């Protein structure tokens, strides 16, 4: 029974997919953080142009 438990790899795919999702999520957060500053600057420029 212990030997079967050690060599069983049914849950391995789930762990790999979870790690992949975590990496994609971290990359998305980094990209959105960088995009947020550019978007804030664009909105500020639009606001300045509309106000006067």
C-alpha positions as CSV (number, residue, x, y, z in Angstrom):
1,X,0.0,0.0,0.0
2,X,2.9,2.4,0.8
3,X,4.6,1.6,-2.4
4,X,1.4,2.3,-4.4
5,X,1.0,5.6,-2.6
6,X,4.6,6.7,-3.4
7,X,4.4,5.8,-7.1
8,X,0.9,7.0,-7.7
9,X,0.9,10.2,-9.8
10,X,-2.8,10.9,-10.3
11,X,-2.7,14.2,-8.5
12,X,0.4,15.4,-10.3
13,X,-1.5,17.0,-13.2
14,X,-3.6,19.0,-10.7
15,X,-0.5,20.4,-9.0
16,X,1.0,21.4,-12.4
17,X,-2.2,23.1,-13.5
18,X,-2.4,25.0,-10.1
19,X,1.2,26.2,-10.5
20,X,0.5,27.3,-14.1
21,X,-2.6,29.2,-13.0
22,X,-0.5,30.9,-10.2
23,X,2.2,31.9,-12.6
24,X,-0.4,33.3,-15.1
25,X,-2.2,35.2,-12.2
26,X,1.1,36.7,-11.0
27,X,2.0,37.8,-14.6
28,X,-1.5,39.3,-15.0
29,X,-1.2,41.3,-11.8
30,X,2.2,42.6,-12.9
31,X,0.9,43.5,-16.4
32,X,-2.2,45.2,-15.0
33,X,-0.1,47.2,-12.5
34,X,2.1,48.5,-15.3
35,X,-1.0,49.2,-17.4
36,X,-2.7,51.0,-14.5
37,X,-0.1,53.8,-14.4
38,X,-0.3,54.3,-18.2
39,X,-4.1,54.4,-18.0
40,X,-4.0,56.9,-15.1
41,X,-1.8,59.2,-17.1
42,X,-4.0,59.0,-20.1
43,X,-7.1,59.8,-18.0
44,X,-5.3,62.8,-16.5
45,X,-4.3,64.1,-19.9
46,X,-7.9,63.7,-21.2
47,X,-9.2,65.5,-18.1
48,X,-6.7,68.4,-18.5
49,X,-7.7,68.8,-22.2
50,X,-11.4,68.7,-21.4
51,X,-11.3,71.2,-18.5
52,X,-9.5,73.9,-20.3
